[in-house]
Amino acid sequence: MIPKHFLFLLMPLCLFAQINNFSWPMAPMNIQHRISATFDECREDRDHFHNGTDMPLAPGENVLNIQAGLVLEIGSDWIRVEDFAYVHVIPLATLHVGNSVAQGGVVGLTDSYAHVHLNYGGGASGHPAGNPLLPGKITPFVDSYHPRSPIIQFVSDGSFVAFPSNNISGRVDIIAQAADTTDLLSSIDMNNGIYTIGWALYTADTTEVLQGPFFEFEANVQYSNANINWVYAPGSSTSIYKYIITNHFNYNGFLDCDLYPPGPYVVAVMSSDTQDNWDTTFVPIQISDIDILPPGQPVITYLGPDDNGALHLEWTAPNDPDLAGYILEFSSTSESWTPYPGTDILSADMTSVTVTGFPVNAYREFRLVAIDDAPIPNRSQQSDTYGVRLNSTAENVLIVDGFDRTNGSWTSKSHNFATYYAEAIVNSGSPVSISTATNEWVTQSQILSAYDVVIWFVGDDSRTEETFSTAEQNVISNYLAAGGYFFASGAEIGYDLSAGSAGDQAFLNQTLHLAYAGDDGNSPAVNGVAPYFSGISFSYGTTPYEEDWPDYFTPNSGGQIALQYGNSRNAAISYRDESSGTFVMGLAFETIDTELARSNLMDRILRYFDGTVNIDDIQIPATLSISRIYPNPFNGSTRIDYQLDESGIATLYVFDILGHQVITVALGNQNAGSYSWNWNGSDQFGSALPSGAYFARIGQKLRQSSTQKLLLLK
């Protein structure tokens, strides 16, 4: 509820009784219909304001004229009659500019977009657009749902660095996620949108308003698209609306904490819809007079050798006025991190560093943190973690981090996924030199030709983030045309590119040699396909993040099926000619369940590119196998018989049905031959496991057998 002392301030904003001067553009015209997208919503990734109101209507349905008058303009998928333009509508062939259309007359049929995009006063004609749901226009969807602000954040003005625990200082932006739907997690079409949103500062007991209320955003007319970043914060999209409520709609604003003594306060966030439903959320804050805000996160852009073979690191600096410098940290184990010897604190004006004396053939992982000039320096969130190995006499592999999405299955602002690929290369035994870079660095440097193999991962980046931009496609296409090998991993590559431009589709079909078949592989198991990938077997999709929509493909332009999901849908497509090759996965490599499986697959891909995979050997059934499990199903214990085709250290793995590794058994150094191991149904710690399905696998020298199913009954 809005406090009583706010009511007089809000009177000019209230919408009171709705006057239905215009009818709806669909039958029956005299009742309210559903609304799926509203005026001034954020579109794409803070690309533009929505200049109309979307009303769901099946394709091929009649679109009815709201306002009697003349046809002013006609396009291929829109028509304007007086003040209203009907977009995503195929105009009637009998209508022409200058024709008179009665109220309720048919102006066209909905196309495949299955909704009417209604522009009032603007849009397709270029006139200034207004909100058609305001009083005296079209009656909004009648609902009793109040807008909600489930997420309210306090960030440093202009930097979007969040204050810890709502303890704020200096100039502060208030970001509020707000929406007017029945369920913020779904796209239910009962939505009048946010009409106005604002803020005020209270004393701790909320008895006195110290500042405000301010309502800088009101969805009356369409704002200039050039100003959208003043209104919407990063992370906003067509379904997520994060308002910077301290900003004016066309210039920067903020809460100035220096105007108030340190202590507790309360911030109120208020929003309304076009039905005059209000929501107010009160958030306790603490204003401090000391610097408690850490610097922004630095972004490592390149880690690898320089022109002289020395270790070189490049990064982009955060935009912080009190930035004091950086600490470069490294690890050999991915667990214990220490400052790299000899680098000390890197000064704030540095964006690169060259380290001499880095050991040849040593694999290390690096990350960067920023510090400020506070008496006790605040540390930033760490950068992404990248891996490196220098070997000037070996082939060069570049790992490209193209995973930008943080509002999908993975939500952290940093990740270490590049190291999954680097560690798999190291574990495969390949002596190659390893460098890591961001996709932005690649498009800027344009030097892929220096690398024998390029590994590019995009995680679950999708259409909003773009899996491969046009600039990236050009760099990759040129690289492959000049002779190179390219491994791409991501869950939405086909889904994204198949719905894009003609160039996107050509890149998918001709450069990557595949066609998009569907958006749900719908199986947690993957197996290799002959002739080159026989014997590969793994599960995926639970860690480090959930892989919920993996693509599946069909081969194109000479591509071959390399991997298949357990349901026989194609999980990866490979291609190789005399000088180049590609391997594209419809799932994220980093979500493969075990390090052994990732290493085994990476080894096979590199050997495929190198032409060292012996087809004849692969086609022969491997004798690294589980030959029999007896009894099965079992109660108490079962015997797992297995065969080794060569001497070496062997390991047995048992997984549950979700792909979790429940026990790892070191079988020791064994000669080639047949062996048995008895399992009593206990986990790694000796605890009895519940009844259910389990899966056993033998591993040896980064190779693994096919998976065999066991059924434990109690």
C-alpha positions in Angstrom: 0.0 0.0 0.0 1.1 3.6 -0.7 1.4 5.6 2.5 -1.3 8.2 3.0 1.1 11.1 2.9 1.9 10.0 -0.7 -1.6 10.3 -2.0 -1.6 14.0 -2.8 1.7 13.6 -4.6 0.3 10.8 -6.8 -3.0 12.3 -7.7 -1.8 13.6 -11.1 -0.6 10.1 -11.9 -3.7 8.2 -11.1 -5.8 7.0 -14.0 -9.2 6.8 -12.4 -12.1 5.4 -14.5 -11.3 4.1 -18.0 -13.2 5.5 -20.9 -13.5 3.1 -23.7 -13.6 5.6 -26.6 -12.0 3.1 -29.0 -12.8 -0.6 -29.4 -10.4 -3.5 -29.6 -9.0 -4.7 -33.0 -10.5 -8.1 -32.7 -13.9 -9.7 -32.1 -15.8 -9.1 -30.0 -14.7 -5.5 -30.0 -16.6 -4.4 -26.9 -14.7 -6.5 -24.3 -11.2 -6.6 -23.1 -8.7 -9.1 -24.6 -5.4 -10.4 -23.5 -2.2 -8.4 -23.8 1.2 -10.1 -24.3 3.5 -7.1 -24.6 3.0 -3.5 -23.6 4.0 0.0 -24.6 7.6 1.2 -23.7 8.8 -2.3 -22.7 12.4 -3.1 -23.2 13.1 -5.0 -26.4 16.0 -7.3 -27.2 19.1 -6.6 -25.0 18.3 -2.9 -24.3 18.0 -2.3 -28.0 14.8 -0.2 -28.2 11.5 0.7 -26.5 8.5 -1.3 -27.6 6.4 1.2 -29.7 3.1 -0.6 -29.5 0.9 -3.0 -27.6 0.7 -6.7 -28.6 -2.6 -8.6 -28.5 -2.5 -12.4 -29.1 -4.5 -13.5 -32.1 -4.1 -16.8 -34.1 -2.6 -16.5 -37.6 -5.1 -15.9 -40.3 -7.7 -14.2 -38.0 -9.5 -11.0 -38.9 -8.1 -7.7 -37.6 -10.8 -5.1 -37.2 -10.6 -1.4 -37.6 -10.7 0.6 -34.3 -11.3 4.1 -35.6 -13.4 4.9 -38.7 -11.6 6.8 -41.3 -9.2 6.7 -44.2 -6.4 4.3 -45.0 -3.2 6.4 -44.8 -0.4 3.9 -45.4 0.0 0.3 -46.4 3.0 -2.0 -46.1 3.6 -5.7 -46.8 2.8 -6.6 -43.2 1.0 -3.5 -41.8 -1.7 -1.0 -42.5 -2.6 2.4 -41.0 -6.1 3.7 -40.7 -6.2 7.2 -39.1 -4.4 7.1 -35.7 -3.8 3.4 -35.6 -1.3 1.2 -37.4 -1.9 -2.6 -37.3 1.5 -4.4 -37.6 2.2 -8.1 -38.3 -1.0 -7.9 -40.3 -1.4 -8.8 -44.0 -3.6 -6.0 -45.4 -6.7 -6.9 -47.4 -5.9 -6.9 -51.1 -9.0 -4.8 -51.7 -7.8 -1.9 -49.5 -5.8 1.0 -50.9 -4.5 4.3 -49.6 -7.4 6.7 -49.5 -10.1 4.1 -49.0 -12.6 4.6 -46.2 -12.9 1.9 -43.6 -15.8 1.7 -41.0 -15.2 1.0 -37.4 -15.2 -2.8 -37.1 -14.3 -3.3 -40.8 -11.7 -5.9 -41.6 -8.3 -4.3 -42.4 -6.3 -7.6 -42.8 -5.3 -11.0 -41.4 -2.7 -11.8 -38.7 0.5 -13.4 -40.0 2.7 -16.1 -38.5 3.6 -13.8 -35.5 0.2 -14.6 -34.1 -0.6 -11.2 -32.6 -1.6 -7.7 -33.5 1.1 -5.2 -32.8 -1.0 -2.0 -32.4 0.6 1.4 -32.8 -1.3 4.3 -31.6 -0.2 7.5 -33.3 3.2 6.2 -34.4 5.2 3.2 -35.2 5.0 2.2 -38.8 4.3 5.7 -40.0 7.1 7.3 -38.1 4.7 9.6 -36.0 5.3 9.9 -32.3 3.8 6.8 -30.6 1.6 6.9 -27.6 0.2 4.4 -25.1 -3.1 3.0 -26.4 -4.1 1.8 -22.9 -4.3 5.2 -21.3 -7.7 6.9 -20.4 -9.8 7.7 -23.4 -8.1 5.1 -25.6 -8.6 1.3 -25.5 -9.7 -0.2 -22.2 -6.8 -2.1 -20.7 -7.0 -5.8 -19.7 -9.0 -5.8 -16.6 -7.1 -7.3 -13.8 -6.5 -7.0 -10.1 -2.9 -7.9 -10.2 -0.5 -5.4 -8.7 2.9 -4.8 -10.2 5.7 -6.4 -8.3 9.4 -5.6 -7.7 10.9 -8.9 -6.6 14.5 -7.7 -7.0 15.8 -4.3 -5.8 19.5 -3.6 -6.1 21.8 -0.7 -5.0 24.7 -0.2 -7.3 27.5 2.4 -7.8 26.2 5.2 -10.0 27.0 4.3 -13.6 29.1 1.2 -12.9 26.5 -1.4 -11.9 28.7 -2.7 -9.2 26.4 -3.9 -6.4 26.9 -2.7 -2.8 27.2 -5.6 -0.3 24.2 -6.2 2.0 22.5 -2.9 1.0 25.3 -1.0 2.8 25.7 2.0 0.5 27.9 5.1 0.1 28.6 7.8 -2.4 26.4 8.2 -5.5 24.0 5.3 -5.8 21.7 4.0 -8.5 18.6 2.1 -7.5 17.7 -0.8 -9.9 14.3 -2.4 -9.6 13.0 -5.4 -11.5 9.3 -4.8 -12.0 6.6 -6.4 -14.1 2.8 -6.5 -14.2 2.0 -10.2 -14.8 0.4 -13.0 -12.8 3.7 -14.8 -12.7 7.0 -13.0 -13.2 8.6 -16.4 -14.3 6.2 -16.9 -17.2 4.9 -15.0 -20.2 1.2 -15.2 -19.2 -0.7 -12.7 -21.3 -2.4 -10.9 -18.4 -0.2 -7.9 -18.6 -0.8 -4.1 -18.7 2.8 -3.3 -18.2 4.5 -0.9 -15.9 2.9 2.6 -16.4 5.1 4.5 -13.9 7.9 3.6 -11.4 9.7 5.7 -8.9 11.4 5.9 -5.5 11.7 7.9 -2.3 14.1 8.0 0.7 12.6 7.6 4.3 13.9 7.8 7.8 14.5 4.4 9.4 11.0 4.4 11.0 9.3 5.6 7.7 7.7 8.5 9.5 9.4 11.2 7.3 10.1 11.4 3.6 13.7 12.8 3.2 13.8 12.8 -0.6 11.2 12.2 -3.3 9.0 10.7 -4.5 10.5 10.8 -8.0 8.7 9.2 -11.0 11.0 9.7 -13.9 9.5 6.9 -16.0 5.9 7.2 -17.3 4.8 5.2 -20.3 2.8 7.9 -21.9 4.7 8.4 -25.2 7.6 6.5 -26.7 10.9 7.6 -25.4 13.8 8.0 -27.9 15.6 4.7 -28.4 18.9 6.5 -27.9 17.9 6.9 -24.2 17.0 3.3 -23.4 20.1 2.7 -21.3 19.1 5.5 -19.0 15.9 3.6 -18.2 16.8 -0.1 -18.4 19.8 -1.7 -16.6 22.0 -4.5 -18.0 20.2 -7.8 -17.9 17.0 -6.4 -19.2 15.4 -8.1 -22.2 12.0 -8.7 -23.8 11.0 -10.7 -20.7 13.0 -9.1 -17.9 12.6 -5.4 -17.0 15.2 -3.9 -14.7 14.6 -0.1 -14.3 17.2 2.4 -13.2 14.7 4.3 -11.2 17.1 7.0 -10.0 17.8 8.1 -13.6 15.7 10.6 -15.6 14.5 9.1 -18.8 17.1 11.0 -20.8 20.0 11.7 -18.4 21.8 10.4 -15.3 20.4 10.7 -11.8 21.4 9.1 -8.5 20.8 8.9 -4.7 23.6 11.1 -3.2 24.5 9.5 0.2 26.8 12.3 1.0 23.8 14.5 1.8 22.9 12.3 4.8 24.6 11.3 8.0 25.7 7.7 8.3 23.0 5.4 9.7 19.9 3.4 8.8 17.3 4.5 6.3 14.5 3.0 4.2 14.1 3.3 0.4 10.6 2.9 -1.1 10.1 1.6 -4.6 6.7 2.4 -6.1 5.1 1.2 -9.4 1.7 1.2 -11.1 0.0 -0.2 -14.1 -2.6 1.3 -16.4 -5.3 -0.1 -14.2 -4.1 2.1 -11.4 -2.9 -0.9 -9.4 0.0 0.2 -7.2 2.8 -1.7 -5.5 5.2 -0.3 -2.9 8.2 -2.1 -1.5 10.2 -0.8 1.4 13.9 -1.8 1.6 16.1 -1.0 4.7 19.5 0.4 3.8 22.6 1.6 5.7 24.4 4.7 4.6 28.1 4.7 5.3 30.7 7.5 5.2 33.5 5.1 4.3 34.3 3.4 1.1 32.8 -0.1 1.3 32.2 -0.7 -2.4 34.7 -2.9 -4.2 36.0 -2.0 -7.6 34.3 -3.4 -10.7 35.4 -6.7 -12.1 38.4 -6.7 -14.5 38.0 -8.8 -17.7 41.0 -10.8 -18.9 40.9 -10.6 -22.7 44.1 -12.7 -23.6 46.4 -15.1 -21.8 49.2 -16.6 -23.8 52.6 -16.0 -25.3 53.7 -12.6 -26.8 55.8 -12.3 -30.0 58.9 -13.3 -28.0 57.3 -16.3 -26.4 57.0 -14.8 -22.9 53.8 -15.1 -20.9 51.5 -12.2 -21.7 48.2 -11.1 -20.1 45.8 -8.4 -21.3 42.6 -7.1 -19.7 40.0 -4.4 -19.7 39.9 -2.1 -16.6 36.7 -1.5 -14.6 35.4 2.1 -14.6 36.2 3.1 -11.0 37.6 6.5 -9.9 39.2 4.9 -6.9 40.9 2.0 -8.7 44.3 1.4 -7.1 45.6 -1.6 -9.1 45.3 -5.3 -9.6 46.6 -8.6 -8.1 47.4 -11.4 -10.5 46.7 -14.8 -8.9 47.6 -18.2 -10.2 47.1 -21.8 -9.4 48.5 -25.2 -10.3 45.6 -27.1 -8.8 42.5 -24.8 -9.4 42.0 -24.8 -5.6 44.9 -22.9 -4.0 45.4 -19.4 -5.3 48.4 -17.1 -4.6 49.8 -13.9 -6.1 52.0 -14.7 -9.0 55.7 -14.2 -8.0 57.3 -11.0 -9.1 54.1 -9.2 -10.2 53.3 -7.5 -6.8 50.4 -5.1 -7.2 49.9 -4.0 -10.8 49.2 -0.3 -11.1 45.8 1.1 -12.0 47.0 2.5 -15.4 48.1 -1.0 -16.6 45.9 -3.1 -18.9 48.6 -5.7 -19.7 51.6 -7.4 -18.2 54.4 -9.6 -19.5 55.9 -12.2 -17.2 59.4 -13.5 -17.9 60.7 -16.8 -16.7 57.4 -18.7 -17.0 58.4 -22.4 -17.2 58.1 -24.2 -20.6 55.4 -26.9 -20.8 54.0 -26.0 -17.3 50.2 -25.6 -17.2 48.9 -22.8 -14.9 45.6 -21.1 -14.4 45.3 -17.3 -13.8 42.7 -14.8 -12.6 42.8 -11.1 -11.9 41.2 -9.1 -9.1 41.1 -5.3 -8.8 41.6 -3.3 -5.6 40.8 0.2 -4.6 42.5 2.9 -2.5 40.4 2.5 0.6 42.4 2.3 3.9 41.6 -1.4 3.9 41.5 -2.1 0.1 38.3 -3.6 -1.2 38.8 -6.5 -3.6 36.7 -6.9 -6.7 35.0 -10.0 -7.9 37.6 -12.1 -9.6 37.8 -12.2 -13.4 37.1 -15.3 -15.3 39.8 -18.0 -14.9 41.9 -18.8 -17.9 44.5 -21.5 -18.5 47.9 -21.3 -20.3 50.8 -23.5 -21.4 53.8 -22.3 -23.4 55.6 -24.6 -25.8 57.2 -22.7 -28.8 58.0 -26.0 -30.6 54.5 -27.5 -30.5 51.3 -26.7 -32.3 49.2 -23.8 -31.0 45.7 -24.1 -29.6 43.5 -21.1 -28.8 40.5 -21.4 -26.4 38.0 -18.7 -27.1 35.6 -17.7 -24.3 32.4 -16.6 -26.0 30.1 -17.4 -23.0 28.5 -14.1 -22.0 25.2 -15.1 -20.6 24.6 -14.7 -16.8 20.8 -15.0 -16.7 20.4 -18.6 -17.8 21.4 -21.7 -16.0 24.7 -20.0 -15.0 24.1 -16.7 -13.1 27.5 -15.9 -11.6 29.5 -12.9 -13.0 32.6 -15.0 -13.5 33.4 -18.6 -14.5 36.3 -21.0 -15.0 34.9 -22.9 -18.0 37.9 -22.2 -20.2 39.9 -24.3 -17.9 37.7 -27.3 -18.5 38.9 -27.3 -22.1 42.6 -26.5 -21.2 42.7 -29.3 -18.6 41.2 -31.7 -21.0 44.0 -30.9 -23.5 46.6 -31.3 -20.9 45.1 -34.6 -19.7 44.9 -36.0 -23.2 48.7 -36.0 -23.4 48.9 -33.6 -26.3 52.0 -31.3 -25.9 50.4 -28.3 -27.6 50.8 -24.7 -26.5 47.6 -23.4 -25.0 46.3 -19.8 -25.0 42.9 -18.4 -23.9 41.1 -15.3 -25.1 37.7 -13.7 -25.2 35.6 -13.5 -28.4 35.9 -9.7 -28.4 39.7 -10.0 -28.4 39.5 -12.3 -31.4 37.4 -10.1 -33.5 39.6 -7.1 -32.7 43.0 -8.9 -33.2 41.9 -10.9 -36.3 44.9 -13.3 -35.8 43.3 -16.7 -35.7 45.8 -17.8 -38.5 48.5 -18.1 -35.8 46.7 -21.1 -34.3 46.5 -24.7 -35.5 43.3 -25.4 -33.6 40.7 -23.0 -32.3 38.2 -24.1 -29.5 35.3 -21.7 -29.1 32.7 -22.2 -26.4 29.4 -20.3 -26.0 27.7 -22.2 -23.1 24.0 -21.5 -23.2 24.3 -18.1 -25.0 21.3 -17.9 -27.2 19.5 -15.4 -29.5 19.7 -12.4 -27.2 23.5 -12.8 -26.5 24.3 -14.2 -30.0 26.3 -17.4 -30.2 28.3 -16.0 -33.2 28.0 -12.4 -34.3 28.5 -11.5 -38.0 32.1 -10.3 -37.2 32.9 -13.5 -35.4 31.5 -15.5 -38.3 33.7 -13.7 -40.7 36.8 -14.3 -38.6 36.1 -18.0 -38.3 35.1 -18.5 -42.0 38.4 -16.8 -43.1 40.4 -18.9 -40.6 38.9 -22.2 -42.0 39.3 -21.1 -45.6 43.0 -20.5 -45.0 43.3 -23.9 -43.4 42.5 -24.4 -39.7 40.6 -26.6 -37.3 37.6 -25.4 -35.3 35.8 -27.0 -32.3 32.6 -25.2 -31.2 30.7 -26.1 -28.1 27.3 -24.7 -27.0 23.7 -25.6 -26.4 22.0 -23.0 -28.6 24.2 -22.6 -31.6 21.7 -24.1 -34.1 18.7 -22.6 -32.3 20.2 -19.1 -32.6 21.8 -19.2 -36.1 18.9 -21.0 -37.8 16.5 -18.2 -36.9 18.9 -15.5 -38.0 19.8 -13.8 -41.3 20.7 -15.5 -44.5 24.4 -15.1 -43.5 23.8 -16.7 -40.2 22.2 -19.7 -41.9 24.9 -20.0 -44.4 27.5 -20.0 -41.7 25.6 -22.8 -39.9 25.0 -24.9 -43.0 28.2 -24.4 -45.0 30.9 -23.3 -42.6 29.9 -25.5 -39.7 28.5 -28.2 -42.0 25.3 -28.9 -40.2 21.6 -28.0 -40.1 19.5 -27.3 -37.0 17.0 -30.1 -36.2 15.7 -29.3 -32.8 16.2 -27.6 -29.4 16.0 -30.5 -27.1 18.4 -33.5 -27.3 16.2 -34.9 -24.5 18.8 -37.5 -23.3 21.5 -37.3 -20.7 23.7 -39.9 -22.4 25.9 -39.4 -25.4 27.8 -42.0 -27.5 30.3 -41.8 -30.3 29.6 -42.8 -33.9 31.8 -44.7 -36.2 34.2 -44.5 -37.9 36.1 -41.8 -36.0 34.3 -41.5 -32.6 33.5 -45.1 -31.8 33.9 -46.0 -28.1 33.2 -42.5 -26.8 30.5 -42.5 -24.1 29.5 -40.0 -21.4 26.7 -38.4 -19.5 26.3 -34.6 -19.2 24.0 -31.8 -18.2 24.0 -31.5 -14.4 27.3 -29.7 -13.4 28.7 -27.0 -13.2 25.3 -25.8 -14.5 22.1 -27.5 -15.8 22.1 -28.1 -19.6 18.4 -28.0 -20.2 18.0 -27.3 -23.9 20.8 -29.0 -25.9 20.5 -28.7 -29.7 20.5 -31.6 -32.1 21.5 -31.5 -35.8 21.6 -33.1 -39.2 24.8 -33.1 -41.3 25.1 -30.6 -44.1 27.7 -29.8 -46.8 29.8 -32.9 -46.2 29.4 -33.1 -42.4 29.3 -36.4 -40.6 27.6 -37.5 -37.5 30.1 -37.7 -34.7 28.1 -38.1 -31.5 24.5 -39.1 -30.8 22.3 -38.7 -27.8 20.9 -41.9 -26.2 17.8 -41.5 -28.2 19.8 -41.4 -31.5 19.4 -37.7 -32.1 22.7 -36.2 -33.4 24.6 -34.4 -30.7 27.7 -33.4 -32.7 28.7 -33.1 -36.4 32.3 -33.3 -37.7 33.9 -32.3 -40.9 37.4 -32.6 -42.3 39.1 -32.0 -45.6 42.8 -31.8 -46.6 43.5 -28.6 -44.8 40.7 -27.8 -42.4 38.1 -29.4 -40.1 35.2 -28.6 -37.8 33.6 -30.3 -34.8 30.4 -28.8 -33.4 28.6 -30.0 -30.3 24.9 -29.2 -29.5 25.7 -29.4 -25.8 28.2 -27.6 -23.6 31.5 -29.5 -23.3 32.0 -28.2 -19.7 28.8 -30.0 -18.6 30.3 -33.5 -19.5 30.1 -35.4 -16.2 33.7 -36.4 -15.5 37.2 -35.1 -16.2 38.1 -38.5 -17.7 35.2 -38.3 -20.2 36.1 -34.7 -21.2 39.8 -35.7 -21.6 38.9 -38.7 -23.7 36.7 -36.7 -26.0 39.2 -33.9 -26.4 41.9 -36.4 -27.2 39.7 -37.9 -29.9 38.8 -34.5 -31.4 42.4 -33.4 -31.6 43.5 -36.7 -33.1 40.6 -36.4 -35.7 41.8 -32.9 -36.6 45.4 -34.2 -36.8 44.5 -37.2 -38.9 46.0 -39.6 -36.5 42.8 -41.5 -35.6 43.3 -45.1 -36.9 39.9 -46.0 -38.3 40.6 -49.7 -38.5 41.6 -49.8 -34.9 38.5 -47.9 -33.8 36.1 -50.1 -35.8 37.4 -53.2 -34.0 35.4 -53.7 -30.8 37.4 -52.5 -28.0 38.7 -55.0 -25.5 38.7 -52.3 -22.8 35.2 -53.3 -21.8 32.8 -54.6 -19.2 32.1 -58.1 -20.4 29.5 -59.2 -17.9 27.7 -58.1 -14.7 26.3 -61.0 -12.7 23.9 -61.2 -11.0 22.0 -58.3 -12.5 19.6 -57.2 -11.0 21.3 -57.9 -7.7 20.7 -57.7 -4.0 23.7 -57.7 -1.7 26.6 -57.8 -4.2 27.4 -58.3 -7.9 30.5 -59.3 -9.9 31.7 -56.9 -12.6 33.8 -58.7 -15.2 36.0 -56.5 -17.3 38.8 -56.8 -20.0 41.9 -54.6 -20.6 43.5 -54.5 -23.9 46.8 -53.2 -22.6 48.7 -52.9 -19.4 48.3 -49.8 -17.3 46.5 -48.2 -14.3 42.7 -49.0 -14.4 39.9 -47.3 -12.6 36.2 -48.3 -12.2 33.4 -45.7 -11.9 29.8 -46.2 -10.8 27.2 -43.5 -11.5 23.7 -43.0 -10.4 20.8 -42.4 -12.8 21.4 -38.6 -12.5 25.0 -38.9 -13.6 26.5 -38.4 -10.1 29.7 -40.4 -9.5 28.9 -42.5 -6.4 32.1 -44.5 -6.2 35.5 -44.5 -7.8 37.7 -47.6 -7.4 41.4 -47.6 -8.1 42.0 -51.0 -9.6 45.8 -50.4 -9.8 48.4 -51.2 -12.4 47.1 -54.3 -14.2 48.4 -56.3 -17.2 46.2 -56.8 -20.3 43.7 -59.5 -19.6 40.4 -60.4 -17.9 39.5 -59.3 -14.3 36.6 -59.2 -11.9 35.5 -56.8 -9.1 32.8 -57.4 -6.6 30.5 -54.5 -5.6 28.3 -54.5 -2.5 26.1 -51.6 -3.5 27.9 -49.1 -1.2 29.2 -45.6 -2.1 32.7 -44.1 -1.8 32.3 -43.8 2.0 30.9 -47.3 2.6 27.2 -46.1 3.0 24.6 -48.4 1.4 23.0 -46.9 -1.7 19.2 -47.0 -2.3 17.5 -49.3 -4.8 17.6 -48.1 -8.4 19.5 -48.1 -11.6 23.3 -47.5 -11.7 25.9 -47.4 -14.4 29.4 -48.9 -14.4 32.4 -47.8 -16.6 36.1 -48.8 -16.8 38.8 -46.2 -17.5 42.4 -46.6 -18.5 44.9 -44.1 -19.8 42.2 -41.5 -20.6 40.2 -44.1 -22.4 36.9 -45.5 -21.2 34.7 -48.4 -21.9 31.1 -48.3 -22.8 28.7 -47.9 -19.9 26.8 -50.9 -18.5 23.6 -50.7 -16.5 23.2 -52.3 -13.1 19.9 -52.6 -11.1 20.2 -52.7 -7.3 17.1 -54.2 -5.6 16.5 -54.2 -1.8 
